């Protein structure tokens, strides 16, 4: 995110961490002038117009609410909060204060996903019948820790990856999942949290969505397929932080490679957030987009926990 911010001509004024020593070391390594472990100190700086919240999930709510109270615009990592009530409260507070509140759903900023969305919207595959999302990866050593061991911090593959796939489905199809059925398990890495999940979602249009997420699959690859009455889209390697992968459109006319922009996903997200702060548009993913993706992820986890179909509850305003 730091290179993306700088590429988008945003000045990084300060960094905050849980300990002063870690904040100072990080700031020195990244060339950031100010480091602190005190949220009030950070938010009291008038040079700061906006904050990016990338702490563990259980800290998002308090940090976002404090930032909003201090008059700062907010770009928050997903999932927005530990509960839907907290997520809604964050977004409503920002709206009430006239501030931009955005969710860092980076995949909707990628050229590949925007190209796929364009194919669907233009009718190239006809009426969409189904969407299959496969996002089973092998969690790198550097990202392990609380994601695998700490439910109190928001660990588990569902809040980490299913929430992404929920946003992808909403972004591509332009509609919200209604009900979900699901299963989850610990398949080799999870200690107290799930590390693999599969779910099927119903959509208002009748489109079926199948979603698979995991931390334990080293060779599965990732991607998505969209199948319609007039064609299918096959996209591989596009569920990543880098602008890579390939897309193929298959219709009665044959197979056609689909070109897409190779721009940096994070730069795109920062640029759109900055434009929104300047009053010149909307962020790539709004706060309400973050609420909706969290609602789907929570419904998936509850469906897996209970073995019963769950209706996704978005709440007023989502």
N, C-alpha and C positions, 0 to 999 in steps of 0.2 A: 504493500500500500504506500510506503514512503516514496519509492521511485515513481509510482503513479501520481501521487500528489504533486511531486516536483515537476514531472513532465506536464502536468495540467496547470503549471504556473501558480501553485498554491504554496504559500510559505508555511513551513512547520515551525510553530512558535515554541511549543513545549511538549514534553512527553511525561506521562505519569505511570508509575508502576506501584506494585504493592509494597516495595521496600525502597528506601532512598538510594541504597548502594546499587541495586539493579537498575533503577531509573537513571542514575548517573552514568553507569557503564554503557547502557543502551544509547543514551544521548550522545556520549562521546564517540561511540562507534558509528553513529548515524549522522554526526555533524549537526545535532540539534542543540540550540543554545541553552534551553532551560530544562531542568529535570526536577521532578518532585514526586513525593508519595502522598501528598496532601491534596485531596480533591478540591477543597475550598480555595486553596492557594492557586490551583490551576484555573478554576472558574472565575476567580477574582481578577484575572489578568484581562484588561480591556482590549488588548491587542488580539485576543482570541475571539473569532466570530463563530466558529463551528468546531465541534468535537467529533472525533471518530472513536466509537466505543468497541474495543476488541477484547475485553476481559472475558473471563469465564461466565457462563450463561446466568448464573444466579446473581451476578453483580449488575447486570444490564439495567434492571428496573431502577434501583436507587441512583445509579450514576446518570441515567437518562433524565430522571425527574429532577435531580440537582442541576443538571446542565440546562434544562428547560427553564427552571426557576431563575437561573443566572442569565437568561436571555440568549443562550447559544443555540444555533442550529445543530441538528444531530444526524449523523450517519451511524447507524447501529448494526452490528453483526447480527446474523440470524443464529438461532431463534431469538426473537426480540426479548422474551422473558420466560420465566418458568411456568407461568399460567396465562390463560387468555385474558383474564380480568386485568392483570398487570399490563399486558401488551396494549389492550384497549386504552387503559388509563394513560399510558405514555403518549399514545398518538393523540388522544383528545386534549391532553395538556398542551402539546405543541400547537395544535390547531387553535386552542384558546389564546395562546400567547402570540399567534401570528408568525410562528417559526416553521421552518422546513424540517420535517422528520422523515428520514429515508432508511430503507433496509438494504444492506449490502448483499443483495442477491445478484452475484456477479455473472451467473450464466446467461441471464437475459440480456447482458451487455455484449455477448459474443456475436461475431459475424455469422457463425454457423446457425445459431438458434434464431437469429433474426431472418436469415435466409429461409429456414424451414417454416417459420411463421408466415413469411411472405408467400411461400408456395401454397400453404393451406388457405390463407385468406384470399388468394387469387383464384381458388377453385381448381388448381392443377390436379388434385387427387379426388375431386368430387366431395361427396359427403363423407366426413370422417367417421369411420366405424370403430377404430381402436388405436390406442397409443400404448406402446410398450417401452418402459424406461428401465434400462439395466445399468446400475450404478454400484456394482459390487467391485470393490477395490481391495488392495492390501495396505492397511494404514501404515505409513512410514514410522520408523522408530521415533523420529523427532516430534511426531504429533501424538504419541501415546501418552499415558499418564491418566489425567482426569477423565479423558474421553472413554477410557476403558474401565475405570475403577470407581468413579465418584458420581452416583446419581444425584447427590445434593448440589453438585456443580453443573448439572445438566448433561452428564455423560450418556453415552449410548449412541448407536448408529441412527436411531430414529430422529432425535433432535439435531444430529449432525448432518445427515445426508437425506433422509426422507423429506425433511423440510425443504431442501433444495429441489427435490423432484416434484414436490407439490407446487412450488412456484413455477417450475418448468412447464408442468401440465397446464396451469392457469395461463401462463404467458402464451403458449403455443395455441391453445384451444379457445381462449377467451371466455372461459366459464369455470365455475367452481364445483369441485367434487361435492356430491350430496351424501352418499353413504360409503362406508368402507368395511371390508372384511380383511383379516390379517393374521399372520403368524410371525413370531419372533423367537430367537434362541441365542444362546452363547455358544459359538461354534469353534472356539479356540483361543480367543483373545479377551473377550468380555469377562470381567470379574465383578459381578454385582450389577451389571448392565447388559443389555442385549448388544450383540455385535453383528447380527444378521436379521433382516426382516424382509418379508414379501407381503404384498397387499394388492387388492383389486378394488377399484373405485368406480362408482356409478356417477355419470355426469347428466345434467339436465337434458342434453340433446339426445341421450341414449348411447353416446360414445362410451366404450369400456376402456379403462386404464389399468394396466398391470405394472407394478413397480417393485423393483428388487434392489435392496441396498445391503452392503456388507463391508466389514473391515478386514475380512479374512481370505479374500480371493486374489491370489497373486497374478493369475493369468487370464482372468475372465474378460478383461477389456470392458469398456463402457460405451454407452451410446443410447440411441433410441430409434424406434420404428414407428411410423405413422401410416396406417392403412385406411384407404378410402374406397369409395365405389368406382373411382376412375383411375386409381393409381396408388402407389406406395412410395414412401420415403424411407431410405435406409441410411442412417447416420452413425458412423463409428468413430470412437475417439474424441467425441465432442463434449463430454461431460468433465472437462478439465479446466484448469486455471490458465492454460495456454491456448492460443488461437490455432489449434491443430485439428486433425481429423479429416474425414471425407464424407461427402453426402452424395447419394445416388437417387435419382427419381426414376421409377419404373412405371410405365404406362403401356397401353396397347401399341404405342409407336416404338417401344423399345426402352433401352436403358440410357440414361443421360446423366453425366456427372454435373453436379451443381456447384458453381463457384461461390465463394463467400469471402468477405473481407477478413484480413488477418490482423486487424487492429488489436491492441492490448485491451483485454476485458476491463481491467481495473482503471486504466486511464479513462476509458469511456464512461465508467460509472462515476468517477470523480468529476469529470467534465460536466456530466449531466446534473450532478448534485450541485456543483458550483453555479451552473446556469440557473438552477431553481432558486438558490439563495439570492442570486442577483435579480430575481423576479422575471426570468426569461424562459420559463418552461417548468417541467416537472422532473423529479428524479426518476431514474430508470425503474426503481421499485419503491413505492411509497410506504409509509408506515402501515397503511391498511393492507397492502400486499403482504407485509410481514405478519400482520395479524392473521390473514387468511392462510398462509403457509403453515403457521404455527397451529392453527385450528385443525388442519388436515393431519399434521404429524401427531398431535395429541389424540385425535380420533383413531389413527392407526395403532398407536400404542395401547389404547384402551380396548380396541377390538382384539388385538393380539393377547392382551392380558385376560380378557373375559371369554374369548372364543365366540363372541356375539357380534353381529353386525351393528355398527355405530352410525348414527346420523351426525354429520359434521355440523357443529354449532358455531357459527361465525359471530353472532351477536350484532347488535345494532351498530350501524355505521361501517361495518366491514364489507 
